[in-house]
Amino acid sequence: MLHRLLADGVMATHFGYLVYLVVGGFLAWRWPRAIYPHLVAVAWALGIVLIGFPCPLTGIERRLRSETGEFGFIDRYLEGVVYPEEFTTVLRIGVAVMVAIAYRGWFRRRAPRLGPI
C-alpha cells in the first residue's frame, strides 16, 4: 500500500514536470524570472532525449510499481495509450516547438521597443 502511494506521488510529480516543460516558458511571459527554473527543466529534458540521461522519476516509479506488480507512468499512461509509441519523436518535436514559441515570445517581451526608423 505504501509503495503504491509513493509511486502515485512520483507519477503526479512526473506528470507535473511534463506539463511544466510545455507551459513553463509561457508562464515566464507573465513572471519573467520563471524562465530560469524552466531553462533547468528544458536542459534536463534535452539531456534525457539527446544524451540519454536516465530520468530519475521514471526509475523510482518503475521500482516502486514493480514491488506492487503494476506498470509505470510512461508505460501505463503515455506510450501506447495517449499516443502510439511510434509517435514519440513527433511528440518530442511538438514539445520543442512549443518551448521555442514560448521563448521567442519571452524574448520579444523582454527586448527594448524600437521605434520606426
N, C-alpha and C positions, 0 to 999 in steps of 0.2 A: 504494500500500500504506500509506504513512504517513497520507494523508488518511483512509483507511478506519479505521485505528486511532484517529486523533484523533476522527473522527466517532462511533465506538463509545464512546469515553470521554465525549464530550459527551452522548451518548444515555443512558449509565448515570447520569451526573450529573443529567440531566433527570428520569429515572425516579425517582431517589433524592429529588429535590426534591418531586415529586408525592406520593410515599409519605409524606415528612416533613410535607407540607402536611396530609395526612389524619390522621396519628397523632401529630404533634408535640405537640398540646395534651394528649393523654393521657399522653405522656411527662412532661409538667410536673406531673402528679399526684404522681409519684414524686420528681422533681427540680424543685422549684418555679421555680428560676431559668431553666429551659429555656423558660419562657414567653416570655422576651424575644426570642431568635432566632426563635421561632415567630411572634411578632407581626410581625416584619420579613417573614417568608415570606408571611404572610397579607396584609399590606399590599401586597406586590409582586403577589401574585395578584389582589387587588382592583384594583390599577392596570391590570393586563393585561386583566381581564374588563370592568371598568366604564368605565375611561378610554380603554383601547386602547393602553396602552404596549406596545411590541413586546417579546416575550420574547427576551432576548439568546441564550439557549441554542438556541432554535428557529432563529434567524437564522444562528448559527455552524454548527449542524449541517447545515442546508439548503445552505449554501455548500460545506461540505466534501463532502457527499453529491453535490452537483451536479457537482463535479470528478471524482467517481468514477462518475457515471452512475446513482446509486442514489436512493431516496426517503428522506425523513427520518423521525424517530421518530414524530411525530404522524401523518404520512401513512401510514407503514408499520404501526404497531402499534395506534394508538388509533382514529382516525376511520375508520369503515368496517370495522374488523377486530374490535376488542374491543367496541365499541359502534357502532351506526349513527350517522352524522353528525347525524341529526335528534334524537338524544338528548343532544346536547351540553349544552343548557340543563338538562335533568333531572340529568345527571351533576354539573354545577356546583352545582345546588341541593343535591344529595346531599352533596357535599363541604362546602358551607356549613353544612348541618345537623350533620354530624359535628364540625366545628370548634366550632359553637355548643354542642353537647353536651359536648365536651371542656372548653371554657371555663367552662361552668356548673359542671361537676364541680370544676374547679380553684378557682373562686371559693368554692364550698361547703366545700372542704377548707381554704381559707385564712381563711374567716370565723370569728370567735370563736364559740364554742359558747354558745348562750343556753339557760339552764335554763327549767323551767316557771314560768309566772307565777302 
